[in-house]
């Protein structure tokens, strides 16, 4: 069925009233996934992003909170002495190379994040081969640091194009307030007779929605055991799958959802869908947020997401496209909030230290050094 103005995962007897869409503007906004604006600090990093879509807004908010960083224009990139961080090298490759080299001439630091290193690392296409050579050459410059958001242990070949790596911010960016909100929602949830498997974000072939919808429509046993919820705007390419999904009783929330509603979606979920096809095989913010909260993620066997889950001991359900329905018929690993919190804290310590070194910022002082 298609949901109307309310998100089923965030409403009903299991949800706080201040998380319902019609109450988004209430003082309970403290529950939203948001960051209070920090004052720009002298020497704080400058952030460059050509667009502000997808995961970029979350990255920008987190880096503002972490370092007092701020957005920068082209003039700032060229003339400021503050370190510069490109949020996505792939979207402005030539600019990253040019700015990095010009700044390196005067010893100013430039760092860049590779959000999707797989194509550059392994593709035989000419456009990727020359990028691979350029990034390998840039490793010679002390003032330029290219980092991937996947550990080298997950994608070893990326060490040829990057000096280091951090964990995707969305594996370690939740605040205590946000965690408490999800845990409270979870504690207030009234258990139903079916488990909830949720697909979060834009629903498209790249996110495996076609498979998600198809198995729910075809396999009666899944409908008996699970409620499937698709939470996010639907791409036109999956219209037929969406119709079959809704006809089978799946819950579709075909619109952009608020941060508050996303809290409800994660709180309501017993597992989160991350079984994406090879074209979507890269770091996933949906997986990251689920992992931070200790929620099992359904991943494609052999994918980067699967490797990450194995390497980092994240709660997951590996499956192939042909075998996912059968796999979901078996037992699911339980949610483990404590495990998710411990992993996120570890990711945060390592990633922040790497970013500080790449940007030439002072190391964070521990309590004993304060």
VEXROKOL-327516 format. One record per residue (C-alpha): residue in one letter; x, y, z. Coordinates in steps of 0.001 Angstrom, whole numbers, padded with zeros to 6 digits, always signed. Layout:
! residues N
aXYZ;...
END
This chain:
! residues 370
x+000000+000000+000000;x+001052+003572-000534;x+001429+005672+002567;x-000044+009128+002632;x+001393+012008+004600;x+002636+009825+007410;x+005489+007358+007457;x+004319+004022+008883;x+007740+003257+010316;x+007653+006427+012368;x+004026+006616+013426;x+001361+004686+015200;x+001489+003349+018787;x+005235+002800+018603;x+006244+006395+017851;x+006595+009668+019713;x+004091+012276+018550;x+006843+014834+017992;x+008327+012613+015267;x+005191+012614+013146;x+005353+014686+009978;x+002554+017003+011126;x+004573+017934+014211;x+007954+018534+012601;x+008007+022185+013613;x+007392+021644+017331;x+009994+022413+020012;x+010811+018708+020034;x+013084+019475+017103;x+015897+018508+019408;x+015196+014968+018203;x+016035+015819+014594;x+019249+014669+012948;x+020765+018092+012872;x+023847+019922+014061;x+023962+023270+015751;x+025987+025658+013688;x+029529+026075+014981;x+031470+029280+014700;x+034244+029174+012107;x+037549+028877+013926;x+040785+030516+012741;x+042607+028012+010561;x+039590+025669+010470;x+039414+023529+007322;x+037597+024736+004227;x+035199+022300+002571;x+034517+022163-001138;x+031549+020395-002684;x+030156+021196-006107;x+026678+020050-005084;x+024780+019622-001856;x+022836+016430-002434;x+022937+012813-001367;x+025183+012280+001621;x+027003+015603+001289;x+024779+017635+003661;x+025353+015065+006420;x+029114+015190+005765;x+029121+018994+005865;x+027225+019110+009156;x+029474+016519+010748;x+032718+018230+009693;x+031370+021554+010910;x+030711+019971+014278;x+034032+018143+014333;x+036463+020837+013192;x+034429+024046+012884;x+034870+023617+009128;x+032967+025771+006618;x+032035+025753+002945;x+034457+027466+000575;x+034293+029021-002870;x+036937+028926-005571;x+038664+032090-004316;x+039039+030584-000836;x+040490+027396-002282;x+043197+029303-004124;x+044156+031961-001592;x+043318+030803+001921;x+046087+029362+004046;x+043604+027100+005845;x+043635+023428+004835;x+041111+022405+002183;x+039068+019214+002021;x+037274+018152-001175;x+034226+016135-000101;x+034091+014165-003344;x+037122+014082-005614;x+035151+012296-008327;x+032785+015224-008905;x+035576+017805-009434;x+038610+015760-010386;x+040484+018332-012481;x+039795+021106-009975;x+041090+018917-007142;x+044313+018203-009010;x+044866+021839-010051;x+044065+023326-006642;x+046127+020690-004849;x+049202+021367-007000;x+048911+025172-006757;x+048516+025051-002993;x+051356+022535-002651;x+053750+025079-004202;x+053376+027195-001050;x+053126+024289+001384;x+049387+024578+001942;x+047533+021345+002553;x+044782+019880+000377;x+042958+016634+001026;x+040266+014872-000964;x+037852+012030-000329;x+037198+009284-002849;x+033627+008192-002179;x+033556+005616-004980;x+037106+004355-005448;x+036198+001059-007117;x+035849+002296-010743;x+039057+004351-010635;x+040893+001487-008986;x+039936-001418-011233;x+038148-000240-014384;x+039989-000778-017704;x+038245+002222-019295;x+040533+004968-020520;x+038959+007732-018412;x+039606+005723-015261;x+043082+004599-016284;x+044383+008176-016606;x+042747+009188-013320;x+044456+006222-011713;x+047833+007394-013025;x+047244+010994-011910;x+046227+010001-008389;x+049206+007669-008105;x+051480+010567-009129;x+049868+012939-006592;x+050946+010598-003796;x+054451+012021-004216;x+053364+015399-002852;x+053521+015771+000914;x+050874+018536+000971;x+048254+016529-000986;x+046392+013676+000721;x+043858+011585-001149;x+041802+009372+001175;x+039211+006718+000412;x+036181+006136+002641;x+036731+002379+002534;x+039492+000602+004486;x+042337-000704+002342;x+041567-004141+003828;x+038188-004003+002032;x+039587-002723-001292;x+043391-003317-001225;x+043957-001981-004763;x+042899+001505-003647;x+046210+001903-001818;x+047729+002590-005265;x+045674+005777-005672;x+045291+007026-002083;x+047661+007703+000796;x+045184+006531+003394;x+041572+005951+004291;x+038885+006812+006781;x+035596+005145+007574;x+032569+006635+005844;x+031320+009428+008130;x+027933+007750+008261;x+029500+004835+010101;x+030376+007089+013048;x+028512+010406+012933;x+025487+009830+015181;x+025291+011976+018312;x+024273+010662+021723;x+021019+012601+021341;x+020212+010834+018077;x+021010+007424+019537;x+018824+008095+022553;x+015970+009129+020262;x+016182+005884+018287;x+016494+003759+021420;x+013495+005485+023008;x+011425+004973+019877;x+012490+001345+019822;x+011521+000835+023468;x+008086+002360+022789;x+007510+000178+019757;x+004717-002362+020131;x+006013-005633+018662;x+003870-006926+015825;x+003406-010392+014453;x+005830-009716+011592;x+009430-008558+011324;x+010134-005292+009525;x+012635-005068+006659;x+013127-001503+005445;x+014663-000099+002249;x+015756+003469+002999;x+016623+006279+000588;x+015870+006847-003084;x+014227+003709-004449;x+015913+002823-007732;x+017567-000100-009541;x+020918+001077-008125;x+019513+000469-004632;x+018145-002936-005579;x+014516-001904-005215;x+013507-004060-008188;x+014717-007167-006333;x+013296-005963-003007;x+009847-005485-004553;x+009949-008608-006713;x+010683-011094-003943;x+007981-009578-001738;x+005403-009775-004512;x+006357-013325-005542;x+007106-015131-002267;x+004063-015598-000048;x+006231-016904+002811;x+008054-013594+003023;x+004803-011684+003281;x+003769-013942+006157;x+006996-013378+008062;x+007885-009775+007117;x+006448-006376+006510;x+008531-004707+003789;x+008712-000905+003889;x+010251+001213+001109;x+011012+004630+002536;x+012104+007311+000051;x+011361+008863-003323;x+010752+006327-006105;x+012630+006630-009388;x+010444+006444-012540;x+012391+003355-013646;x+010850+001250-010867;x+007207+002301-011322;x+006058-001172-012375;x+007886-002832-009486;x+006402-000294-007069;x+002880-001062-008294;x+003372-004825-007814;x+004972-004192-004405;x+002017-002122-003186;x-000486-004600-004599;x+001179-007346-002544;x+000819-005314+000647;x+004227-003655+000794;x+004342-000199+002368;x+005629+002534+000038;x+006507+006032+001227;x+007071+007661-002154;x+008498+011047-001149;x+011459+012684+000494;x+011408+011920+004215;x+012517+014163+007033;x+015366+013451+009407;x+012857+012878+012194;x+011020+010282+010130;x+014282+008507+009392;x+014776+008068+013118;x+011444+006301+013211;x+012314+004153+010209;x+015504+002841+011796;x+013803+002378+015163;x+011035+000296+013565;x+013399-001914+011539;x+014487-005419+012441;x+016777-005377+009381;x+017743-002860+006694;x+018012-003597+002969;x+021499-002957+001521;x+021546-005657-001169;x+022592-003431-004055;x+023687-004577-007536;x+027309-004155-008689;x+026564-000685-010103;x+025727+000429-006550;x+028725-001280-004974;x+030317+001477-002901;x+030209+002859+000622;x+026606+003188+001785;x+025287+005715+004265;x+022209+003544+004832;x+024452+000648+005866;x+026530+002985+008016;x+023612+004350+009997;x+022186+000848+010512;x+025586-000450+011630;x+025953+002364+014162;x+022642+001323+015678;x+023448-002395+015649;x+020711-003209+013117;x+021384-006194+010807;x+021897-005232+007164;x+021048-007463+004197;x+023998-007260+001784;x+024954-008821-001529;x+027361-011684-001006;x+030867-010776-002220;x+030153-007040-002442;x+032224-004288-000832;x+029464-003944+001748;x+029767-007644+002560;x+033553-007395+002852;x+033240-004377+005131;x+030820-006246+007382;x+033200-009200+007632;x+036330-007112+008236;x+034662-004878+010834;x+032423-007529+012412;x+029186-005705+011619;x+025846-007465+012063;x+024757-008573+008608;x+022870-011084+006455;x+024776-011996+003255;x+022732-013242+000312;x+022750-013589-003450;x+020007-012145-005632;x+018757-015660-006373;x+018942-016848-002784;x+017843-013841-000744;x+014253-015017-000245;x+015460-018354+001078;x+018045-016633+003281;x+015400-014366+004810;x+013313-017413+005656;x+015985-018379+008174;x+016827-016722+011495;x+017976-013098+011542;x+020798-011945+013803;x+019440-009801+016646;x+019871-006039+016906;x+022864-005185+019090;x+022959-001504+020059;x+026018-001872+022297;x+028013-003529+019519;x+027050-000767+017099;x+028059+001953+019548;x+031454+000357+020238;x+032168+000005+016516;x+031179+003632+015837;x+033441+004893+018629;x+036358+002932+017191;x+035681+004219+013688;x+035469+007792+015002;x+038815+007676+016832;x+040710+006271+013865;x+039028+008435+011218;x+039364+011700+013112;x+043070+011057+013748;x+043627+010348+010033;x+041750+013483+008965;x+043639+015672+011419;x+046970+014380+010104;x+045902+014825+006471;x+044785+018401+007087;x+047773+019331+009261;x+045600+019943+012325;x+046812+019384+015856;x+046111+015940+017253;x+043100+015776+019528;x+044100+015869+023164;x+042758+013176+025418;x+041309+013801+028892;x+044674+013136+030565;x+046299+015805+028384;x+043675+018464+028938;
END
